[in-house]
């Protein structure tokens, strides 16, 4: 994931990770997540990503870079494991114009 000349940057800004962590720990989000999923949200990954991002900014640590890349890949894979709710159509139904 490194760019030309070692100009790799984190996928998000460190403030984004911090904001996601604060949002995840919020009472309203926790209540909604518990209502929807039956369990409290796990917010630790956002905090770990924030700390890895800061470590990257501070020291350019390769371990921090790898941790952020791995975490973002896991998020993408997590989103892709759910099928779409609606079946996608290739064309409109034949009677689309009827009331």
Residue pairs with C-beta under 8 A, 6 or more apart in sequence:
1 8
1 65
1 69
2 8
2 65
3 9
8 65
10 53
10 56
10 65
10 68
11 68
11 69
11 72
12 53
13 53
14 50
14 53
14 54
14 57
17 46
17 49
17 50
17 53
18 50
20 46
21 43
21 46
21 47
21 50
23 29
24 30
24 41
24 43
24 46
25 43
29 41
30 40
30 41
33 39
33 40
33 41
34 40
45 71
48 67
48 71
49 67
49 68
49 71
52 63
52 64
52 67
52 68
52 71
53 64
53 68
55 61
55 63
55 64
56 64
56 65
56 68
